[in-house]
Amino acid sequence: MKKIAYIEIDTHAEIAQSFMDIMNAESSFLVDYYFSKRVKDQVVEKGETIFLSDSSMILDQLQSKRYDLIIIGTVHRYFNTFSLIAEKYSTAVIVHNINFTNTSNLNLFKSIFRKDIIFRLKLLWKEGLLDSSKIYRKAKSLFVLDEALSSERFKFLPLFYTKYSEKPQSKILTVVIPGGVSQKRRDYKKVFSEIEKIESLYQHSDIQNIALEFIFLGKADHAEIKQLANLERSLQYINLTYFPYRVSHEDFENWMQKATVLWCPIQQETEFFSQKEIYGKTKMTGNIGDAIKFGKLAVFPQNYKSSLDFIIPEQHDLIQQFDELKDLKFDFQKDYSKKTVRQKLEDLLDSII
């Protein structure tokens, strides 16, 4: 039986969780997981072999084992450590920001002085920031989690399967906006404006028979909390739920199962390490995985181009669109059953080992 090591000592615990869920006891691969304490505390264990690790330990830990493939879940720091791993072992890297993989050392150096200077200087002096591009060149395979981003260089790593597919029975139209409540990656200014418009419609039209609530399912930044509190006080017909703290795994899953529809107002452009990234072209939004996992239709901005049938372009009349979508059915199990996705994943891993 082939053995894999999955390393996540930085962030993206949710991706590690998806890998754990799909590669369970029924898989034909043996997987050891190397997690930082922060990541380990965020995942739900079901008998997996998990080792606590960090950048000072991982090289020694790998040296004492023999693996057919090592998967690095995130390369956003510890570049000198990951460069040695990619050089010494058969390594695959999950890429979250495609433009970052092509960033020159000159541009990386310039970016140090644009933002988070102290942290970025630490990455330069202690964690080998300028080794970042070497990792992607040395790695045997580069993975992306959105098939639309795949190419000859970037292989699609299928991880997301539909875990929940039952429709909620509540008469309340529950619109869930998953993700951290921050203007940096999602257009919450537009969200607040649209909710105000819908509230106005309740006052001047015959839609009062629609019970509507919006769930901001992620920790709200300080500025957004103030805006949410002010917005909530102004509403008479619409209910809001938001969180000033990190949402637990259990609460996240419970609210997602209750969702009638997902609303994903992602910004078209964002940046990583001062390098521009474009959602749907060079960067994946985790909301795609959310929609698949919970079997939910998701409303995305008009400028987000997707061939996925469960991604619905946002329309002008949002409340009518949300109301119509509650009765629209989509068979997620056809393409995203656990068995189907695991087979695709194992076929990919077999092809590169």
N, C-alpha and C positions, 0 to 999 in steps of 0.2 A: 504494500500500500504506500502511495506517495505521500511525503510529508511536506507540509507548508508551515512557515512561520509568518504570522501577521503581526506587524509592529505598529502600534499607535501610542506614541509617547508625547504627542503634542496636543492635537485637538481632534475634531470630527469623531467624537465618540459614537454619534448616531450612525456613521458609516460602518464603524467597527461592529456595532450592534447588528446591522443588516447582514454583514458577512457572517457573524456568529449564527444568526437565525437561519440562514440558508444552508450553511455548512454544518448541520447538526449530525446526529448519530447515523442518519440515513445516507450521508455522503460517502463517496468512495475515497475521500482524502482524509488524512489525519492532520489536524491543525493545532499548533501551539500558538497561544496569543501572548504578546509581550506588551503590557499596558503600563502607563504611568498611573500613579495612585489616583490622580484626577480623573483619568479616563475610566479606570476600573470602578470608581465610585458611581459612574454614570450609566454603566451597562448592567443589564439583567443577566446573571449567569444561570446556565442550565446544565451544569456538569462539564463545561469546557475546561481545557487545561490552560490556565492563565498564570503567567508569571509577572510579578511586579518588576518594573524596569525603569530605567532612565538613560540619559545619554552617556553617563559614566559607567553603566553596567552592561549595556546591550551587546557590545563587542565581545566581552568575555562570555556572556551567556550563549551567544551564537556559536562561539568557538567550541563549546563543549557538546554541541549537537550536530547532527547531519540533516540538512534539509534539501529537498529537490528545488524549492523555490522560496524566496523571501519576498513578502509583499510589504511595502512601506505605505501606510495609509495616508500620511501627510508629510510633505517636505516644505515646511514653512519656517523652520529653524533647525539647529543641530546639523548644519550642512556638512561640516567636516566629518562628523560621525557617519552620516548617511553616505557620504562620498566613499569612505573606506568600505562600507558594507557593499555598495554597488560595485566596487572594484574587486572585492574578494569573493563575492557570492553571486549566484544566479538570482537577479533581483528584478522585481517589477515595482513600479511606482504609480500610485493613483494620483493623477494630475487634476487639480481643482482650478488652476488658472493657467490656461495655455500660453498666453502672451508672456507670462513670467518665465516660462521655460526657455524662451528665446532672448531674454534680456541680457544685454552685454554687461561686462563688468564695469565699464565706464558709467553706464546708466544706473547700475546698482549703486555705485559709489556716490553719484550725484543725488540719488534718492535719499541717502542717509540724512541730508541736511534739509529735506523738504517737510519731514513730519517725524514725530516720535524719535527725536535725535538720540537721546540717551539709550533707548532700547536698540535702535539700529546700530549704534556704535558698538554695543555689546555683541550683536550678531557679527559685526565685522571683526572685532578683536578676538573674541572667545569662541565663536561658533562657525567661523569659516564662511561668511556670507558670500564671498567671491568664488566659493566652490560650488555654488548652487547649480550653475549650468553644467558642470562636470557630471553631476549626479544623473541628470537626464540623458547625457551622452553615454554614460557607462552602463546604465540600466538595460537589461535585456529586453524589457517591455515597458511601455507606458500605457496606462489605462485611463479611460474617461468613463464617467457614469451616465452620460447622456448619449444615446446612439447617434443623435444629430451632430455631435462633436467628433465622431470617430472618423478615422482616415487611415492611410497606410501606416502612418507613424503612431497614431493613437488608437488603441484597440478598445472596443466597447466592452466594459465589464458589467454583465447583467447581475444586479444584486437585489433589485426591488421586486417583490411579489405581493400579491393582494392577500393580506392577512385577515382583513375584515371586509365583508361584502354585504352585510345586512343593512337595509335602509332604515333610518330612524322612524319611529312611529309617531313622534310628537307632531302636534298641529302647528307648533312654532317654527317659523322659517329661521333656521339658525345658520348665519353666515360666519364662518370661521376664517380668520386671517392669520395663518400660521407663520411664525418667525418672530425674531426680536423686533420690538416696536421702536424703530429708529429710522430717521429720514435718510440715512446713508445708503441703504440698499433697497428701500421700498418707499413709494411715494405716498406717505401718510398725510401730507398736506391735501392731496387730492381725495384721499379716503375721508378725512374729516369734512371736506367740502361736500362730497357726495352724500354723506349721512345727513348733513344739514339740509340739503335739497330734498332728500326723501322725507325728512321730518316735516318740511313745508308742504309736501304733497299730501301727507296725512291730514293736515289742517284744511286743505282746500280741494280734496277729491274724495272719491268713494272707495279708497283702498284700506279703510280702517278695519276691514275684516281680515287683513293679513297681519298676524302677530309676528313681529320681526325683532330679532336680536343679533348683535354683532359681538363676536368673541375675538379679542386681540390676544392671540395665543402665543405669547412670548413676553419676556421681561421688557417693560417699557423704560426707555431712557428718561432722564429727569425732565427734559424739556417736553417730551411727548406726554409724560404723566400729567403735567400741568394742563396741557391742551385737552387731554382726555377728560380730566376732572371738570374743566369748564364746559366741554361739550356735553358731558353727562347731565350737568345741571340744567342745560338748556333744552333737554329732550323731554317730551311728554308722552310720545307714542312708541318710541324705540328704546330697547334695553341695551346697555353696554356692559361688557365684562372685560376687565383688563387686570394686569398683574404688575405690581411694583418689584417683584422678585422673580428669580428664575423658576420657571414652571417645571414641576417634577415630571418624571417619565410617566407616572401613573395618571396625573392630571391631564397631561398632553394627550395621551391615548384616549382617555374618557371623553374629552371635548371633541377630539377628532371623530370619534365614532358617532357623536351626537350631531355632527355637522350635516346640514342639508346640502350645502355647497361650499367650496373653498373659494375665497377671493384672494388673489395673489398679485397685488399692485407693485410688482418689482420694477425698479429703475432699469432703463435699458442699458445704461452704462454704470460701471462702478470702477474701482481701482484696487489693485493689490500691489503693495510696495511701490506706490506711485506709478504703476504701469496700468494703462487703461485696459479693462476687461469688459466684454460685451456679453450679457446673458443670452444664451441660446446660440452663440457663435464661438466664444472662447471660454465661457464659464457656464457651469450648470447651476440652476437654482434647485435647492433641496425640496422645493414645493412639488416638483415632479415626482420625487420619491414618496412624498406625503400622499399625493393623490393616488398613486398606485397602491401603496400599503393599505390605505383605508377605503379604497374603492370609491373615491369621490370625484365628481366632475369639478373642474377648476377653471375659474374665470381669470384670464390673463389680459394684460394690456394689448391693444390692437397692434402695437409695433413689435410684439413678441411673435416671431414666426415659428410655427411648430406644425409638424405633420401628424402629431398625436391627436387622435379623435376625442380624447377626454379633456384636452385643453381647448377652452371655449373663448374666442375673442370677446372682449368687453363691449357691450352695446351702450347706446346713449341712455336708454331707460333701464337703469340697473334693477330697480325693484321688480319690474315686469320680467326681466331676464332671470333673476333669482327665483321668482315664483314659477316660471315655466320650467326651469331646470329641475325643480324638486320632483317632477313627474317623468323626467327623461331618464331612460335606463341605458346603461352601458355595461357590456359583459366583460368585466376585467379578468375573469377567470379564463377566458379564451386564450389570452396571450400572457397572463401574469399569474398563473397558478404557481404554487411553490415548486411542484414537480417540474413544470416546464422551464422555469427560470433556473432551477438548480442544474438541469441537464445542459442548458446553454452555458452556464458558468463552468461546469466540469469539462465540457467540450473545449472551451477556451483554454482552461488551465492545462488540459492534456496536450493541446496543440503547441504550447510553449515550453513544457517541461521535457 
